[in-house]
Amino acid sequence: MMLQRIARRRLLGTQGSVGAAILAVVVAVAIYGVALPDSAGRERVAEPYARPGPGIPLGADDLGRNLLEQLIVGAGTSLSLAFIVAAITTAIAAVVGGAAGLGRRWLSTTVMRGIDVMLILPELILYILAAAFLGQSFGIRVAILSLILWPVPSRVLRAAVLTAWSRGHLEVARAMGAARWWLLARHASYLIGPLLVPIFVRTAMRAIIYDATLSFLGLGDPTTPSWGTTLYWVQVNGVFLSDAWTWWALPPGAAITLTVLALALIGIAVEDRLNPALKEAA
Amino acid sequence: MTQLDISAPSDGRRAYSRYLAGRIVEYAAVLLIALTLNFALPRALPGGPLKLFGSPEALARLTEDERAQIATQYGFGRPIPEQFLDYLKGVVTLDLGTSLSDGREVADALGGALPWTLLLVGSSIVITATLGVALGVVGALRRRRGKGSGLLAGAIVVDSLPQFWLGMLLIVVFGVQLKVLPTFGVSGIDGVTVGGVLQHLVLPVTTLVVTGMGYLFMYTRSSLLTVLTSEPVQHAHARGVPYGRLIRRHVLRPALLPVHTILMLEIGFLAAGSIVVETVFAYPGLGRLTFDAISARDYPLMQGAFLVLTVMVVLMNALADATYPLLDPRARTGGSR
């Protein structure tokens, strides 16, 4: 029913539909990965460095672990981390951006100054530094990423709140003495709410890339297969110097690229749809 | 009778120094935060800050008393503010401790690696900024034609590539299959030569530029599109301003100002990318040093490398920021509206 409506109203356009389709496949793979036994991709099932063959379509790594299973389990690791981080960050950004947009002048100035300072510090370096010293378990990584990624979206949301606030119907309502929370809930939420979608998507993209980079540097959670960790072993073993790169290095990298690309396409499609409304508001 | 408040024409130079002063305060705050993080994180290490001074195996052999003794010797028992001052003193005098893996002074190791990273990141920033902005302008002006939409699609794809993976693919294609470019380190058989270094830079710089360009392209493009449809530009067009002049004076100037801000994010992105890219290409800079330090759990070296990388990003940002008033007359004269 909802899918039909989306299709009819061309909610996402061609680009966005392609993105949604790719993402749906990755999500399906991730769900399948959750159903696999705990040993999947973690235990020795074949000769080390085995070429692709029956039972191991993508061969085995240097410890004889199934590379296809690592790829499948990695989808779950990446997506769950990205979506949890994106949800937390979007929530923080909504509160901070809202406070900076609607709060008193001193609050707004302080928050914006703080954001400017945070923007100068390089996110990825901070993430690697913090993870190197604090630990690499799933919860810690989620916490660090959420603490690092909120400034950019907060700034976007503050701008959106300010733009919405200057619109005619809001000024009228304000002049009639409506409370701020009522204005926000009744008259501004439809303008600001949809913006949370691209913010969520963009944060998820950054989380996936950053976390893959961390694992690639050997700082991933050693007990959970992930795309970045597989590529760490590719790097350590110099796999791309042999022909094993086609089944060992290519799939996880392509998986990261496709997942991020899918999110980017969805984000751009939603932004394009929002654009007329934003232009009208300006 | 109340006096009319007519503000004097603002003094350009004073406004500029006020702008600079504000920024300097901001950057001092950033540096302080970076230093605090660098100071605090090792102290939050699971297993305690003693890990900074020895391998886990060596630490496991120590008795409780010996641990306590080392802790006092290095002052971990003292009040935190005192420790922090000591740490700052160490940073200023370049006393960053000794590496656990090879016993070198951390400052020496970092000093040897820094020029290589500056070379890699510096050239990448210049090329990324030039190409990204130029293509963004083309993409915006030719948006309805094949060239523009092709560029946009390319930028979206390129923006999704993980740097380490692109680096590996480049090694496979140009190093292993075609055998046309070196993929490892900076020196060939005849040692370190200018030509050799340039050759060795091609693939790492390409990796950074390609992955960094997409975002800059998209931002420049959308900034330009916003200005193109704005009223002043429409009006200038209606007035009959020639196309070239319209683009140069009325579109590019205002449209490229916000791009300058994005350049800052880009600097951080490329500096962080150097960690990954130097690892893939075995390039002897700070990034490679960081990776080796992480692999060996060499915490003093790690701490030092992160500090230098962060300070490098902050200083590059400050440099870019100081040039902003040259582009934006409003920041020069103090008229902020």
HADDOCK unambig.tbl for C-alpha pairs under 7 A between the chains (distance, minus, plus):
assign (segid A and resid 117 and name CA) (segid B and resid 26 and name CA) 6.69 0.50 0.50
assign (segid A and resid 117 and name CA) (segid B and resid 30 and name CA) 5.70 0.50 0.50
assign (segid A and resid 120 and name CA) (segid B and resid 264 and name CA) 6.91 0.50 0.50
assign (segid A and resid 120 and name CA) (segid B and resid 314 and name CA) 6.33 0.50 0.50
assign (segid A and resid 121 and name CA) (segid B and resid 310 and name CA) 6.94 0.50 0.50
assign (segid A and resid 121 and name CA) (segid B and resid 314 and name CA) 6.89 0.50 0.50
assign (segid A and resid 122 and name CA) (segid B and resid 268 and name CA) 4.52 0.50 0.50
assign (segid A and resid 122 and name CA) (segid B and resid 269 and name CA) 6.72 0.50 0.50
assign (segid A and resid 124 and name CA) (segid B and resid 272 and name CA) 5.91 0.50 0.50
assign (segid A and resid 125 and name CA) (segid B and resid 272 and name CA) 5.46 0.50 0.50
assign (segid A and resid 129 and name CA) (segid B and resid 306 and name CA) 6.74 0.50 0.50
assign (segid A and resid 130 and name CA) (segid B and resid 41 and name CA) 6.82 0.50 0.50
assign (segid A and resid 133 and name CA) (segid B and resid 41 and name CA) 6.06 0.50 0.50
assign (segid A and resid 133 and name CA) (segid B and resid 42 and name CA) 6.01 0.50 0.50
assign (segid A and resid 133 and name CA) (segid B and resid 45 and name CA) 5.39 0.50 0.50
assign (segid A and resid 134 and name CA) (segid B and resid 44 and name CA) 6.65 0.50 0.50
assign (segid A and resid 134 and name CA) (segid B and resid 45 and name CA) 5.63 0.50 0.50
assign (segid A and resid 134 and name CA) (segid B and resid 46 and name CA) 6.69 0.50 0.50
assign (segid A and resid 209 and name CA) (segid B and resid 162 and name CA) 6.34 0.50 0.50
assign (segid A and resid 217 and name CA) (segid B and resid 291 and name CA) 6.42 0.50 0.50
assign (segid A and resid 218 and name CA) (segid B and resid 295 and name CA) 6.94 0.50 0.50
assign (segid A and resid 235 and name CA) (segid B and resid 280 and name CA) 7.00 0.50 0.50
assign (segid A and resid 240 and name CA) (segid B and resid 168 and name CA) 6.75 0.50 0.50
assign (segid A and resid 240 and name CA) (segid B and resid 172 and name CA) 5.98 0.50 0.50
assign (segid A and resid 241 and name CA) (segid B and resid 172 and name CA) 6.85 0.50 0.50
assign (segid A and resid 241 and name CA) (segid B and resid 176 and name CA) 6.48 0.50 0.50
assign (segid A and resid 253 and name CA) (segid B and resid 165 and name CA) 5.73 0.50 0.50
assign (segid A and resid 257 and name CA) (segid B and resid 160 and name CA) 5.24 0.50 0.50
assign (segid A and resid 257 and name CA) (segid B and resid 161 and name CA) 5.13 0.50 0.50
assign (segid A and resid 257 and name CA) (segid B and resid 162 and name CA) 6.72 0.50 0.50
assign (segid A and resid 260 and name CA) (segid B and resid 160 and name CA) 5.40 0.50 0.50
assign (segid A and resid 261 and name CA) (segid B and resid 157 and name CA) 6.27 0.50 0.50
assign (segid A and resid 261 and name CA) (segid B and resid 160 and name CA) 5.37 0.50 0.50
